[in-house]
Amino acid sequence: MLMFYQTVIITILLLPTLFFMDLSGLQSQLPFLILLALVTTAIGHSLMLHSLKSFSATTTTIISSLQPIFGIGLAVLFLNEIPNYNTYIGGGLILLTVVIESVRNKK
């Protein structure tokens, strides 16, 4: 139910942007946008909510912080975008935090 309310509120808030956007290239990009929305947002958010049954809210939130790492990986894979040095440091800090929290959660 919470996801439904979030979606409705975001839709209402973002609806005015449709009047100011250039939608000329949308038709060619629509399949990719739908795939991106389903894979990275809908499925990811649903899995995160279901993980609350097994993990605490703190652990789930820290593990969900891996999303930027997955985004960077997908950008490297599909867009040939090479991250800079600061991105590697940030990604390393995120991974270190997730590993520490996972080890701490097992205890």
Buried (B, 14 or more C-beta within 10 A) or exposed (E): EEEEEEEEEEEEEEEEEEEEEEEEEEEEEEEEEEEEEEEBEEEBBEEBEEBEEEBEEEBBEBBBBBBEBEEBEBBEEEEEEEEEEEBEEBBEEBEEBBEEBEEEBEE
